[in-house]
Amino acid sequence: MTQANFQLHNRLDEIIAKLNAVGTMLTASIDGDHLPEGEGVSILFDDLVKDFTIVSTCLRVEWIEAQEADLASDKAGGEA
């Protein structure tokens, strides 16, 4: 696994953990319990937006690099 993929994998694990935390907080709220921290859900959502943005950007960069590699391969194959 490349370093970039490892970092992406770790970021996705963080997103899953945060989503689980938000789910727990919201379930507690629905069940009539008070949220542990009034702003906790908001902070987690802000973090999730940042995390999703980073993951999306990483995936977009990887896709662009793959497309460029395919083009280079096609050009090299066409010139041979």
NORCORHU-V495501 format. One line per field, one symbol per residue. phi: phi as a letter, one per 20 degrees, with the letter a starting at -180 (. if undefined). psi: psi as a letter, one per 30 degrees, with the letter a starting at -180 (. if undefined). burial: # if it has 9 or more other C-alpha atoms within 8 Angstrom, else .. A space follows every 50 residues. Layout:
phi=???
psi=???
burial=???
This chain:
phi=.fgfffffffffffffffffffgffffffffnfefgcgegffffffffff fffffffgffffffffffffffffffffef
psi=kleeeeeeeeeeeeeeeeeeeeeeeeeeeefflkkekegeeeeeeeeeee eeeeeeeeeeeeeeeeeeeeeeeeeeeff.
burial=.....#.#..##..#..##..#..##.##.....#....##..##..#.. ##..#..#......................
